[in-house]
Amino acid sequence: MSQLPHTSTGYEHQVNKLNPKKLLNSKWTALNPQNKELHFIVVKLIESEEQEGKIEGCLLQSVMHKTDYEIACSDLKDSSAWQQGWK
């Protein structure tokens, strides 16, 4: 399993809104693509071990290469790195 680079710039930016109930199977576009991987689907939600029912991570799968990436769901809120839907 690969890791996507953390893309926080430290500058103020807009925040994508996330609904945990609709996150599974949602589509995302990376605004700073690596290895030509631009489009992703959330294929699995990762629950917190400490708090039952709390989603803290998700598994993204690249559409192009079918590579899996585990990221914190909060990373998808960064609108300078991720855009909801395929653009």
C-alpha positions as CSV (number, residue, x, y, z in Angstrom):
1,M,0.0,0.0,0.0
2,S,1.4,3.4,-1.0
3,Q,1.2,6.7,0.7
4,L,0.1,9.9,-1.0
5,P,2.2,12.9,-0.2
6,H,0.8,15.3,2.4
7,T,0.1,18.5,0.4
8,S,-0.7,21.0,3.1
9,T,0.8,24.4,2.2
10,G,0.2,26.2,5.4
11,Y,-1.9,28.9,3.6
12,E,-5.5,29.6,4.3
13,H,-7.7,27.6,1.9
14,Q,-11.3,26.4,1.5
15,V,-12.5,23.3,3.2
16,N,-14.3,20.5,1.4
17,K,-17.4,19.3,3.3
18,L,-17.5,15.6,4.1
19,N,-20.5,13.5,5.0
20,P,-19.2,10.2,6.5
21,K,-22.4,8.4,5.4
22,K,-21.8,9.4,1.8
23,L,-18.0,9.1,1.7
24,L,-17.8,5.4,0.7
25,N,-17.6,5.0,-3.1
26,S,-17.3,8.8,-3.5
27,K,-15.1,10.1,-6.3
28,W,-12.2,12.5,-5.9
29,T,-9.8,14.4,-8.1
30,A,-6.2,15.1,-7.0
31,L,-5.2,18.6,-7.7
32,N,-1.5,17.7,-7.5
33,P,-1.4,14.3,-9.2
34,Q,1.5,11.9,-8.7
35,N,2.4,9.2,-11.3
36,K,-0.5,10.5,-13.6
37,E,-3.0,9.3,-11.0
38,L,-5.7,12.0,-11.1
39,H,-8.9,10.3,-10.2
40,F,-9.7,8.2,-7.1
41,I,-12.6,6.3,-5.5
42,V,-13.0,5.8,-1.8
43,V,-13.2,2.0,-1.6
44,K,-13.0,1.5,2.2
45,L,-13.6,3.5,5.4
46,I,-11.3,2.9,8.4
47,E,-12.8,3.2,11.8
48,S,-11.1,4.5,14.9
49,E,-9.9,1.8,17.3
50,E,-10.6,4.0,20.3
51,Q,-14.1,5.3,19.3
52,E,-16.5,2.9,17.8
53,G,-18.3,4.3,14.7
54,K,-15.8,7.2,14.2
55,I,-14.3,7.2,10.8
56,E,-10.7,8.4,10.8
57,G,-9.2,7.1,7.6
58,C,-10.1,6.0,4.1
59,L,-8.6,3.8,1.4
60,L,-8.5,5.6,-1.9
61,Q,-8.0,3.6,-5.1
62,S,-6.6,5.3,-8.2
63,V,-8.7,4.7,-11.3
64,M,-5.8,4.5,-13.6
65,H,-3.5,2.1,-11.9
66,K,-5.8,0.5,-9.2
67,T,-3.2,1.5,-6.6
68,D,-4.5,1.8,-3.0
69,Y,-3.6,4.7,-0.8
70,E,-4.6,5.0,2.9
71,I,-5.1,8.6,4.0
72,A,-6.8,10.4,6.9
73,C,-10.3,11.4,5.8
74,S,-9.6,14.9,7.1
75,D,-7.0,15.2,4.2
76,L,-9.9,15.2,1.7
77,K,-11.1,18.5,3.3
78,D,-8.1,20.3,1.9
79,S,-9.6,21.9,-1.2
80,S,-6.1,22.9,-2.4
81,A,-5.2,19.2,-2.8
82,W,-8.6,17.5,-3.4
83,Q,-11.7,18.2,-5.4
84,Q,-14.9,16.2,-4.9
85,G,-16.0,14.5,-8.1
86,W,-14.0,13.8,-11.3
87,K,-12.9,17.0,-13.0
